[in-house]
Amino acid sequence: MIKITLKDGSIRECQKGITVLGVAEELSSGLARAACAGKVNGEMVDLRTELTADCELEILTFNDKEGKWAFRHTAAHILAQAVKRVFPEVKLAIGPAIEDGFYYDFDTDRHFVEADFEKIEAEMKKIVKEKLPIERFELPREEAIKLMEELDEPYKVELIKDLPEDAVISFYKQGEFTDLCAGPHLMSTKPVEAFKILNAAGAYWKGNEKNKMLARIYATAFPKKAELAAHLKALEEAKKRDHNKLGRELKLFTTDDKVGQGLPLLMPRGARIVQALQRFVEDEEERRGYVLTKTPLMAKSDLYKMSGHWDHYKDGMFILGDEETDKEVFALRPMTCPFQFTVYNAEQHSYRDLPIRYGETSTLFRNESSGEMHGLIRVRQFTISEGHLVCTPEQLEDEFKGVIELIKYMMNTFGIQDDISYRFSKWDPENTEKYIDDPEAWERTEGLMRNILDNLEINYEEAVGEAAFYGPKLDIQFKNVHGKEDTIITVQIDFALGERLGMTYIDADGEKKHPLIIHRTSIGCYERTLAMLIEKYAGQFPVWLAPTAVKVLPISDKYADYAEEVIKEFKNRGILKVEADYRTEKIGYKIREARMERVPYIVVVGADEMENKTVSVRSRQKGDEGAMSLVDFVNRVDEEIKTKFNYLLHMEPQEENK
């Protein structure tokens, strides 16, 4: 007998050799039916896995993240089997589960279209109805290669050859279909009753643009049809909010192949939003003791070599010149830190001068691969609210805390404080070539950062291998409308660059010492933040951010002069984002157009309004509010702008979802 400790802490004695599924069956038949995989001593395993020693066991269902992964991984195999049945000539590549679904890559000359999706889904339904048992088996390397060669699956052969010599090479078989896979998987195809192919796209083999372009089919799957229906409905809502679509419809930004991929152009309305964000950030940082710098967009390679960026970041930089033939080689800057450190070094500092908080609205350049480009989320030129805090070791925790307080203030102002999560990104001691190789400094700095995060009671996940090359970082994550997680803000503790660039201060004992540095942004990249806000607000920006806060609509030409008077009253109060629509269109048409632009306030002026010095107000949240004194209305808008009023923070949950 063996002792199995369950998730609730209870201990169950079972026969040695019992499977994970067997334990689930002993606990309850319902749990056994819902089980997707198991977790033994923290490691994810198949339901088929035999338990041969005392262990901790968790039964994973679709309600668990890892359970979803196993369920959808099985769905990916069902998709691949169906594609092979319908189009036998395709070659299999890879097919993992991903956030909210799965995909499978195929080598084929076919461009999958909607008609193909229908055929594939029909075949998937047959496979599910066949209730095919899913079997796992292992083979030695040579036999594994031979099997895949016999099945004419060259990509699988390549994957096997890439595996370490001591790797366990496992396969999963369902009916006539066999796939190289580490698993885990469900016990049969039966539970995958609700699925939907979403779209198809191109994808390079192994993500390398030098490799062949494959056809990727994206799909999702759920245990119940009602869950699938709810998910598809949410996807439709997400499409409406997708910044890449909505941002163009609202004329916030555009792209052009003649300009280049990853180089979006902000149109007047989008530029006005970014202008409001930038003024907000710079004013708030100044209020918190930051000093402004303005540094070059490029530098000689010498600077990047001193900072370490040339060794660790060169492939991601735009290089101007050739090291072999040119006397001087320049590069567009991928970050601002070595420039602000050079500003620091322009004079000698005492410990009494510290901390120094440098801030800069910095335009940066990163040579992202073409396959990574996406709207405003991932671009090659972007502007960031960058800052570096130079401090003594004793000041580090308070300065870090101040950075977090600033970021939280920003997130609260935007109304997204409940939408973010925190990731503690650490170095990978197994891949030291990516980092400054100083294990003792990494261990010390990561321990320091962990203590600070714990003292601040920040709930974070840890991620090995995601640190900056010079130190650990706190990544603030935000999910877009499609569920993909992006880093919007980073805070990094730097133990190395101060010394590399010769930064010093005279301490109280008269000795020269190297400062510690916090790299940070306050709202991150303006382009990515704009994308995030487009999706969060569905284009309905608060008054202080909206490109047009108020639109004045005269009923006819007779009231154009009064419309001008209304606009003048706003401008006299410093409120400039007010426009009038003087076209000779019907008033109903002009109101509909203004609503399509998501303007917060629409005011209609006619005979009564002109006579009484009022405006007829229509607000985005309350609809037709009737007549209001012009002065009172200007005061109302002015107050919303000054307080950065955010309507999302004053809505009932059901109203926001609607």
C-alpha positions in Angstrom: 0.0 0.0 0.0 1.1 3.6 -0.6 0.0 6.9 1.0 -1.5 9.5 -1.3 -1.8 13.1 0.0 -4.7 14.8 -1.7 -5.1 18.5 -2.5 -7.2 19.1 0.7 -4.5 17.6 2.8 -6.3 14.3 3.5 -4.3 11.1 3.1 -5.6 8.1 1.3 -4.1 4.6 1.3 -4.2 2.8 -2.0 -2.8 -0.2 -3.7 0.7 0.3 -5.1 0.4 0.7 -8.9 -3.0 2.3 -8.9 -3.4 4.9 -11.7 -4.3 8.6 -11.3 -7.7 7.8 -12.8 -8.1 4.9 -10.4 -7.7 7.2 -7.5 -10.3 9.6 -9.0 -12.7 6.7 -9.4 -12.3 5.7 -5.7 -13.0 9.3 -4.7 -16.1 9.7 -6.8 -17.5 8.7 -10.2 -18.3 12.3 -11.0 -14.6 13.3 -10.4 -13.4 10.4 -12.6 -15.7 11.6 -15.5 -14.5 15.1 -15.2 -10.8 14.3 -14.7 -8.5 15.5 -17.5 -5.0 14.9 -16.0 -3.2 14.7 -12.7 -0.4 16.4 -10.9 2.0 14.2 -8.9 4.4 16.0 -6.6 3.8 19.1 -8.6 4.4 17.6 -12.0 1.6 17.2 -14.6 1.0 13.6 -15.6 -1.4 11.4 -17.5 -4.5 9.8 -15.9 -2.8 6.6 -17.0 0.2 7.2 -14.8 0.7 4.5 -12.2 1.5 5.6 -8.6 4.3 3.4 -7.1 5.3 5.4 -4.0 3.9 7.8 -1.4 3.1 11.1 -3.2 1.1 14.2 -3.3 -1.7 14.0 -5.9 -4.1 16.6 -7.4 -6.8 15.5 -9.8 -7.1 18.1 -12.6 -10.4 18.9 -14.3 -11.3 21.4 -17.0 -11.8 24.0 -14.2 -8.0 23.9 -13.6 -5.6 25.6 -16.0 -3.5 22.5 -16.5 -6.7 20.4 -17.0 -7.8 22.7 -19.8 -4.4 22.3 -21.3 -4.7 18.5 -21.4 -8.2 18.7 -22.7 -7.4 21.0 -25.5 -4.1 19.2 -26.3 -6.3 16.1 -27.0 -8.6 18.3 -29.1 -5.5 19.4 -31.1 -4.8 15.7 -31.9 -8.4 15.2 -32.9 -8.1 18.2 -35.3 -4.8 16.8 -36.7 -6.4 13.4 -37.2 -9.4 14.9 -39.0 -7.2 17.0 -41.3 -5.2 13.9 -42.2 -8.4 12.1 -43.0 -9.7 14.9 -45.2 -6.4 15.9 -46.7 -4.1 12.9 -46.5 -1.2 14.7 -48.3 -0.5 17.2 -45.4 2.5 16.7 -43.2 2.2 17.2 -39.4 4.3 19.8 -37.5 3.2 20.8 -34.0 -0.1 21.3 -32.2 0.0 22.6 -28.6 -2.7 23.9 -26.4 -2.6 27.7 -25.9 -4.5 30.3 -23.8 -8.3 29.7 -24.6 -7.7 27.1 -27.3 -5.1 25.3 -29.4 -3.6 25.2 -32.9 -1.9 22.7 -35.2 0.6 23.5 -37.9 0.6 21.6 -41.2 2.9 21.6 -44.2 0.6 21.9 -47.2 0.1 24.0 -50.3 -3.5 24.5 -49.4 -4.8 27.7 -48.0 -7.5 26.6 -45.5 -10.8 28.4 -46.0 -14.3 28.3 -44.4 -15.4 25.4 -46.6 -12.4 23.3 -45.4 -13.2 24.2 -41.8 -16.7 22.7 -42.3 -15.2 19.4 -43.7 -12.7 19.2 -40.9 -15.2 19.9 -38.1 -17.5 17.2 -39.6 -14.7 14.7 -39.4 -13.8 15.8 -35.9 -17.4 15.0 -34.8 -17.0 11.5 -36.3 -13.8 11.0 -34.3 -15.4 12.1 -31.1 -18.4 9.8 -31.8 -16.1 6.9 -32.4 -14.9 7.2 -28.8 -11.4 6.2 -29.8 -9.2 5.1 -26.8 -6.0 7.1 -26.6 -3.0 5.0 -25.9 0.5 6.1 -24.9 3.7 4.2 -25.8 7.4 4.9 -25.8 10.1 3.9 -28.3 13.9 4.0 -28.4 15.3 6.9 -30.5 16.1 4.8 -33.7 12.7 3.0 -33.6 10.9 6.3 -33.1 12.7 7.8 -36.1 11.9 4.8 -38.2 8.2 4.9 -37.2 7.9 8.6 -38.2 9.8 7.9 -41.5 7.3 5.1 -42.3 4.4 7.5 -41.6 6.2 10.0 -43.9 6.2 12.8 -41.2 9.6 14.6 -41.8 8.9 17.3 -39.2 8.4 14.7 -36.5 11.7 13.1 -37.5 13.4 16.4 -37.1 11.8 16.9 -33.7 13.0 13.5 -32.5 16.6 14.2 -33.7 16.5 17.5 -31.8 15.7 15.8 -28.5 18.5 15.2 -25.9 20.0 11.7 -26.1 18.5 10.7 -22.7 15.0 12.0 -23.6 12.0 9.8 -23.2 10.4 9.6 -26.6 6.6 9.0 -26.3 3.7 8.7 -28.7 0.0 8.9 -28.4 -2.3 6.7 -30.7 -6.0 7.1 -31.3 -7.4 4.8 -34.0 -5.2 5.1 -37.1 -3.6 8.3 -35.9 -0.2 8.4 -34.1 1.6 11.5 -33.0 4.9 12.2 -31.3 3.9 13.9 -28.0 4.9 14.2 -24.4 1.3 14.5 -23.3 -0.7 14.3 -21.1 -4.0 13.5 -22.9 -7.5 12.4 -22.1 -8.3 8.7 -22.0 -10.4 8.8 -25.2 -11.7 11.2 -27.8 -15.3 11.0 -26.3 -15.2 14.0 -23.9 -14.3 16.6 -26.6 -17.9 17.3 -27.6 -17.8 21.1 -28.1 -15.2 22.6 -30.5 -14.9 25.2 -33.1 -12.3 26.1 -35.7 -11.7 29.8 -35.5 -9.3 30.8 -38.3 -6.2 29.9 -40.2 -2.9 31.7 -40.6 0.6 31.2 -41.7 3.4 30.3 -39.3 7.1 29.7 -39.9 8.4 26.3 -38.8 10.0 26.7 -35.3 9.1 30.4 -35.5 12.1 31.1 -37.7 11.3 33.3 -40.8 14.2 31.5 -42.6 12.2 28.3 -42.4 9.2 27.2 -44.5 5.9 28.8 -44.0 3.3 26.4 -42.6 -0.5 26.5 -42.4 -1.7 27.0 -38.9 -5.3 26.2 -37.9 -6.5 27.8 -34.6 -9.4 26.3 -32.7 -10.9 26.0 -29.3 -12.7 23.3 -27.3 -14.9 22.9 -24.2 -16.6 19.9 -22.5 -20.1 21.5 -22.9 -21.8 23.2 -25.9 -23.1 26.0 -23.7 -19.5 26.9 -22.6 -18.4 27.0 -26.2 -21.4 29.2 -27.2 -20.5 31.7 -24.3 -16.9 31.7 -25.4 -17.7 32.4 -29.1 -20.0 35.2 -28.0 -17.1 36.7 -26.0 -14.9 36.4 -29.0 -17.3 38.4 -31.1 -17.3 41.1 -28.4 -13.5 41.0 -28.4 -13.4 41.5 -32.2 -15.5 44.7 -31.7 -12.9 45.9 -29.1 -9.8 44.8 -31.0 -7.6 47.8 -31.1 -6.2 46.9 -34.5 -9.7 47.1 -35.9 -11.4 49.7 -33.7 -8.4 52.0 -33.7 -8.4 52.3 -37.5 -12.2 52.7 -37.6 -12.0 55.6 -35.1 -9.1 57.1 -37.2 -6.6 56.9 -34.3 -3.8 55.3 -36.3 -3.0 53.7 -39.6 -0.2 51.8 -41.3 1.2 51.8 -44.7 3.5 49.4 -46.5 5.5 52.3 -48.0 6.4 53.4 -44.5 7.2 49.9 -43.2 6.0 47.1 -41.0 5.8 47.8 -37.3 5.8 51.6 -37.9 2.3 52.8 -37.2 1.3 56.4 -37.9 -0.8 58.1 -35.3 -3.5 60.2 -36.9 -4.6 63.5 -35.3 -7.2 61.9 -33.0 -4.7 59.2 -31.8 -1.9 61.7 -31.4 -4.2 63.9 -29.3 -4.8 60.9 -26.9 -1.0 60.2 -26.6 -0.4 63.9 -26.0 -2.8 63.9 -23.1 -1.1 60.8 -21.7 2.3 62.3 -22.1 1.4 65.5 -20.3 -0.3 63.5 -17.5 2.8 61.4 -17.0 5.4 64.2 -17.2 3.5 66.4 -14.8 2.9 63.6 -12.3 6.5 62.5 -12.4 7.7 66.1 -11.9 5.4 66.3 -8.9 7.1 63.2 -7.5 10.6 64.5 -7.8 11.7 63.3 -11.2 14.1 65.5 -13.3 13.7 65.6 -17.0 16.4 64.7 -19.6 16.4 64.9 -23.4 18.9 62.6 -25.0 19.9 61.5 -28.5 18.1 58.9 -30.6 21.4 57.3 -31.5 24.9 56.7 -30.2 28.2 55.2 -31.2 28.7 51.5 -30.7 31.3 52.4 -28.0 28.5 53.4 -25.6 26.5 50.2 -26.1 29.7 48.1 -25.7 30.3 49.7 -22.4 26.8 49.2 -21.2 26.6 45.6 -22.4 23.8 46.1 -24.9 26.1 45.4 -27.8 26.9 41.9 -26.5 23.4 41.1 -25.3 21.1 43.1 -27.5 22.8 43.7 -30.8 20.5 41.5 -32.9 17.6 43.6 -31.8 19.2 46.9 -32.7 19.2 49.0 -35.9 22.9 49.4 -36.8 24.1 52.4 -38.9 27.4 51.5 -40.5 29.8 48.5 -40.8 32.3 47.7 -38.0 34.8 46.4 -40.6 34.8 49.3 -43.0 33.6 52.4 -41.1 35.6 54.4 -38.6 32.5 55.1 -36.5 29.4 52.8 -36.2 26.2 54.1 -34.7 23.0 52.4 -33.6 19.5 53.7 -32.9 18.8 53.4 -29.2 16.8 50.4 -28.0 16.6 51.9 -24.5 17.6 55.1 -22.7 19.6 53.9 -19.7 23.2 54.4 -21.0 22.3 57.9 -22.1 20.8 58.9 -18.7 23.8 57.3 -17.0 26.1 59.5 -19.1 24.1 62.5 -17.9 24.8 61.4 -14.3 28.5 61.0 -15.0 28.7 64.6 -16.3 29.3 65.7 -12.7 30.5 64.2 -9.4 27.8 63.2 -6.9 27.7 62.9 -3.2 25.4 60.5 -1.2 23.5 63.7 -0.3 22.5 64.1 -3.9 20.8 60.7 -4.0 18.3 59.6 -4.9 18.2 61.2 -8.4 15.1 60.3 -10.4 15.6 60.8 -14.1 12.6 60.8 -16.4 12.3 61.0 -20.2 9.7 60.6 -22.9 11.9 58.4 -25.0 11.5 57.3 -28.6 13.2 53.8 -29.0 13.9 51.4 -31.8 13.9 47.6 -31.8 14.4 45.4 -34.8 11.6 43.0 -34.1 11.0 40.2 -36.6 8.3 40.7 -39.1 6.2 37.8 -37.7 6.0 39.6 -34.4 4.5 42.8 -35.6 0.9 43.5 -34.4 -1.0 46.8 -34.5 0.3 49.1 -31.7 1.2 46.2 -29.4 4.5 45.2 -31.0 6.2 47.8 -33.2 9.7 48.8 -34.3 9.6 52.4 -33.2 7.8 53.4 -30.0 7.8 56.0 -27.3 8.1 55.1 -23.7 7.7 56.8 -20.3 11.2 55.8 -19.3 13.0 56.6 -16.0 16.0 55.6 -14.0 16.4 56.1 -10.2 20.0 56.3 -9.0 20.2 55.5 -5.3 22.2 54.1 -2.4 21.5 50.5 -1.2 19.8 52.0 1.9 17.4 53.9 -0.3 16.5 51.1 -2.7 13.4 49.7 -1.0 11.8 53.1 -0.5 12.5 54.1 -4.1 11.1 50.8 -5.4 8.0 51.4 -3.3 7.6 54.9 -4.7 7.8 53.5 -8.2 5.1 50.9 -7.5 2.9 53.7 -5.9 3.3 55.8 -9.1 2.4 52.8 -11.3 -0.7 51.9 -9.2 -1.8 55.6 -9.3 -1.6 55.5 -13.1 -3.5 52.1 -13.3 -6.2 53.4 -10.9 -6.6 56.5 -13.0 -7.1 54.4 -16.1 -9.5 52.1 -14.3 -7.5 49.0 -15.1 -6.1 48.2 -11.6 -8.1 45.0 -11.5 -7.0 43.8 -14.9 -3.2 43.6 -14.3 -1.1 40.9 -12.8 2.5 40.8 -11.6 5.4 38.6 -12.7 8.8 38.4 -10.9 11.2 37.7 -13.8 14.5 36.0 -12.8 17.6 35.0 -14.6 18.2 31.4 -15.9 21.4 30.0 -14.3 21.3 27.2 -17.0 21.6 29.8 -19.8 24.1 32.3 -18.5 25.0 33.6 -22.0 21.9 35.7 -22.0 23.0 37.6 -18.9 25.8 39.3 -17.1 27.5 36.3 -15.6 27.7 37.0 -11.9 25.8 34.3 -10.0 26.5 35.8 -6.6 25.1 39.2 -7.7 22.1 37.6 -9.3 21.3 35.6 -6.1 21.8 38.7 -3.9 19.7 41.0 -6.1 16.9 38.5 -6.7 16.7 37.9 -2.9 16.6 41.7 -2.3 13.8 42.1 -4.9 11.8 39.2 -3.5 11.9 40.7 0.0 10.7 44.1 -1.4 7.8 42.5 -3.3 6.8 40.5 -0.2 7.0 43.6 2.0 4.8 45.4 -0.4 2.4 42.4 -0.3 2.4 42.1 -4.1 0.9 38.9 -5.4 3.2 37.7 -8.1 4.2 34.7 -10.2 7.8 33.8 -10.8 9.3 33.4 -14.3 12.8 31.9 -14.8 14.6 33.3 -17.9 12.6 36.5 -18.3 15.0 38.9 -16.5 16.8 41.8 -18.2 20.5 40.9 -18.9 21.6 43.2 -16.0 19.1 42.3 -13.3 15.8 40.9 -12.2 12.5 42.7 -12.9 8.9 43.0 -12.0 6.7 42.8 -15.1 3.2 44.2 -15.0 1.0 42.1 -17.3 -2.2 43.0 -19.0 -4.4 40.7 -21.2 -5.7 42.0 -24.4 -9.3 41.3 -25.6 -8.2 38.0 -27.1 -6.7 36.7 -23.9 -3.0 37.2 -24.9 -0.9 38.5 -22.1 1.5 41.4 -22.8 4.0 43.2 -20.5 2.9 46.8 -20.3 5.3 48.1 -17.5 8.6 46.8 -16.1 10.5 47.7 -13.0 14.1 46.4 -12.9 16.8 46.4 -10.2 20.2 46.9 -11.9 23.3 45.7 -10.0 25.8 45.9 -13.0 25.5 48.8 -15.4 26.4 51.5 -12.8 29.8 49.9 -12.4 30.2 49.1 -16.1 29.6 52.8 -17.0 31.7 54.1 -14.1 28.9 55.7 -12.1 30.0 56.6 -8.6 29.1 58.8 -5.6 31.1 59.9 -2.6 29.6 58.1 0.5 29.5 59.5 4.0 32.9 57.8 4.7 34.5 59.7 1.8 34.8 56.6 -0.3 33.7 56.3 -3.9 30.9 53.8 -4.4 28.8 52.5 -7.2 25.0 53.3 -6.9 22.2 50.9 -7.4 19.7 51.7 -10.2 16.0 51.1 -10.7 15.0 51.0 -14.4 11.2 51.7 -14.7 8.4 53.0 -16.8 5.3 54.6 -15.3 2.7 53.6 -18.0 5.1 51.8 -20.3 5.1 52.3 -24.1 2.6 54.9 -25.2 1.6 52.9 -28.3 0.9 49.7 -26.4 -0.9 51.7 -23.7 -3.1 53.3 -26.3 -3.9 49.8 -27.7 -4.8 48.6 -24.2 -7.0 51.6 -23.5 -8.8 51.3 -26.9 -9.8 47.8 -25.9 -10.6 48.6 -22.3 -12.9 51.4 -23.2 -14.1 50.0 -26.5 -13.1 53.4 -27.9 -15.3 55.3 -25.4 -12.5 57.3 -23.7 -13.1 59.4 -20.5 -13.4 63.1 -21.2 -9.9 63.9 -20.2 -8.5 61.4 -22.7 -11.0 61.6 -25.5 -9.7 63.2 -28.7 -12.9 65.2 -28.8 -14.5 65.9 -25.5 -17.5 67.8 -26.7 -19.1 68.1 -30.1 -21.4 71.1 -30.8 -24.2 70.5 -33.3 -26.1 73.6 -34.5 -29.6 72.7 -35.8 -29.1 74.9 -38.8 -26.8 77.6 -40.2 -28.8 80.3 -38.2 -27.2 79.0 -35.0 -23.6 78.7 -36.2 -22.6 81.9 -34.4 -24.0 80.6 -31.1 -22.1 77.3 -31.6 -19.0 79.4 -32.0 -19.9 81.2 -28.8 -20.2 77.8 -27.0 -16.8 76.8 -28.2 -15.3 80.1 -27.2 -16.6 79.6 -23.7 -14.8 76.3 -23.4 -11.6 77.6 -24.9 -11.6 80.5 -22.4 -11.5 77.8 -19.7 -8.6 76.1 -21.4 -10.7 73.2 -22.7 -9.6 72.9 -26.3 -10.9 69.5 -27.4 -14.3 70.9 -28.5 -15.5 70.8 -32.1 -18.5 71.9 -34.0 -20.3 70.2 -37.0 -21.5 73.0 -39.3 -22.5 70.7 -42.2 -26.0 71.2 -43.6 -27.0 67.7 -42.7 -30.1 66.8 -40.7 -29.5 67.0 -36.9 -30.4 63.3 -36.4 -27.7 62.3 -38.9 -25.0 64.5 -37.2 -26.0 63.0 -33.8 -25.6 59.5 -35.1 -22.2 60.3 -36.6 -21.0 61.9 -33.3 -22.1 58.8 -31.4 -20.2 56.5 -33.8 -17.1 58.6 -33.0 -17.7 57.8 -29.3 -17.7 61.5 -28.3 -18.4 61.8 -24.6 -20.7 64.8 -24.9 -22.9 66.0 -27.8 -24.6 69.4 -27.4 -27.3 70.6 -29.7 -28.0 74.3 -30.1 -31.0 76.0 -31.6 -33.3 78.9 -31.0 -34.2 78.1 -27.4 -30.6 77.4 -26.4 -29.3 80.6 -28.1 -32.0 82.7 -26.4 -31.5 81.2 -22.9 -27.7 80.7 -23.1 -28.1 77.0 -22.6 -27.1 73.8 -24.4 -29.1 70.6 -25.0 -26.8 67.9 -23.6 -26.6 64.3 -24.7 -24.0 62.3 -22.7 -22.6 58.9 -23.7 -23.6 57.4 -20.4 -27.0 59.0 -19.6 -28.3 59.8 -23.1 -30.5 62.9 -23.5 -30.1 65.0 -20.4 -32.1 68.0 -21.7 -31.2 71.7 -21.5 -28.5 72.9 -19.2 -26.9 76.3 -18.5 -23.8 76.8 -20.7 -21.8 77.9 -17.7 -22.9 74.9 -15.6 -22.1 72.5 -18.5 -18.6 74.0 -19.0 -18.0 73.6 -15.2 -19.1 70.0 -15.4 -16.7 69.2 -18.2 -13.9 71.1 -16.6 -14.3 69.2 -13.4 -14.2 65.9 -15.2 -11.0 66.8 -16.9 -9.3 68.2 -13.8 -10.2 65.2 -11.7 -9.6 62.7 -14.6 -13.0 61.3 -13.9 -13.3 57.7 -15.1 -16.8 56.6 -15.8 -15.7 52.9 -15.6 -15.2 53.3 -11.9 -18.7 54.5 -11.4 -20.6 51.8 -13.4 -22.4 48.8 -12.1 -20.7 45.5 -13.2 -23.7 44.5 -15.5 -23.6 47.9 -17.1 -19.9 47.7 -17.9 -20.4 44.2 -19.3 -23.2 45.4 -21.5 
